[in-house]
Amino acid sequence: MRSEEIEGSFGSTGYGVGVERRAKRMGKVKNTEENFKLCMSGNCSTCPSFSKKAGEGLFCARGASKVSVEKRGCNCPECPVWIENELSGMYYCTEPDMG
């Protein structure tokens, strides 16, 4: 399923599944070097919303970007970390309270 289709289901905020459920699922993503590499290998690094700030990524485990992010599309649903951890939200790069 493409990110545009999923975004249409959840709306641009990604809250269709509920903030509490999203936070619960997000909390289980481990902030490891392996997950960071998986995330950055063609997923987060190529996302239309990615800020390209050095060292950032794996927002589903680390929390929001330190820079302002303009929502221009989301690659999260195509990421192996997102799939493996059965996540359901999008735009983790914009949610400071979700990390």
Secondary structure, DSSP 8 states (H G I E B T S, - for coil): --HHHHHHHHTTTT-TT-HHHHHHHHTTS---HHHHHHHHTTTGGG-TT----TT---HHHH-S-SS----S---GGG-HHHHHTT-----GGG-GGG-
